[in-house]
Amino acid sequence: MGIPEKIKAIQDEIGRTQLNKATEHHIGLLKAKIAKLKREQEAVQIKKSSKKSDGFDVRRSGDATVVFIGLPSVGKSTLLNVLTGSKSSVGAFQFTTVTVVPGTLDYRGAKIQMLDLPGIIKGASSGKGLGKRILSVARSADIVLLVLDVFQPYHEDVLINELANIGIRLNQKPPNIVIEKSTTGGIAIAQQVKLKKISEKLVKDILNVYGYTSARVVIREDIDSEQLVDFLTGNKTYAKAITILNKIDLVDNKFVKNVSKKLKTNFIPTSADSNKNINQLKILLANECTKMLHGDKEARLAEQTAKKTFTEGSTGAGLPVVEIKQTQINQNLDIVNLILLSKLENSKSEIRRIIKNKGVKINNTTIDDEKLLVTNSLFDNEKTLK
């Protein structure tokens, strides 16, 4: 019996078994065996394949990487264009995007790489369409944007399941477990918290499936059998997920409220065509990026500073300050060199790109002229320019 047949036989056994307290140990063990067989099957497929890589070649850049995942024609390309000023193809037909289209969101000090991926379909994780190539890009993402059509919100489950099938865990952290293999003594488990989702016996039995007969195990959180299997297989990635409900300009508020009752997760209602809630999405992405790079405390401080600076019009604490002499202004200091002086960016070409994409404001006015000269008229009564 080959690996696919073994997997099918175990799946059939799970399907015949009613889940209850008496059978949860047995089912947990069967799922662990399936996960092990799938890992072996994947290793065989990789070995047989003549290709070095099964994914698109995408170079990471910026402070964080965000990927757009969605079915065809949900508005991913338009969303990317609105957020970054990129030129991802847009069309009134499915599969307009056939490769990865990159863009960069420069917002409130965050430089975020954004990747528009071709639309996926159900079964993508098993190779349908360009499924595996598309989903493999998401393995390197820090944030996954699940983009849904307002008329098809139930596709969220499809996206989550397809990502899970290739080993991407959304809004989860790696299980806090330590396993040290030993030569004798059997399996010793130290619970630093009480286990409520899995028994010690099931932990030991799953470890046996993966070849552990003697080991020291430290469990620091209340895990379940699937988290233990994820740890043992070691081929999982973890990413923050944000759900976007797009095209809300086509419906009324009552429709959106009804959708919110059906979806399992919170979402941001947007319209890329009408620019609705795009700024809210930018703020969320910038805050999540700061949180990943600097922690929750710094992210909260940055959010407060941004609110005071950009929303309330005052000067937020923690902003970089640079003093400009009158002699510099008299020598025709331009906006590009002003930003260099402020150390907000250290590349003139990058500053010009940000200006072109409308990522620079002076006193809350968008700047689109890279040759703009800094004059005294730009400063307020307190001789301050923001």
Secondary structure, 3 states (H helix, E strand, C coil): CCHHHHHHHHHHHHHHCCCCCCCHHHHHHHHHHHHHHHHHHHHHHHHHCCCCCCCCCCCCCCCEEEEEECCCCCCHHHHHHHHHCCCCCCCCCCCCCCCCEEEEEEECCEEEEEEECCCCCCCHHHCCCCHHHHHHHHCCCCEEEEEEECCCCCHHHHHHHHHHHCCEEECCCCCCEEEEECCCCCEEEEECCCCCCCCHHHHHHHHHHCCCCCEEEEECCCCCHHHHHHHHHCCCEEEEEEEEEECHHHCCHHHHHHHHHHCCCCEEECECCCCECHHHHHHHHHHHHHHHHHCHHHHHHHHHHHHHHHHCCCCCCCCCCCCCCHHHHHCCCEHHHHHHHHCCCCCHHHHHHHHHCCCCEECCEECCCCCCECCHHHCCCCCCCC
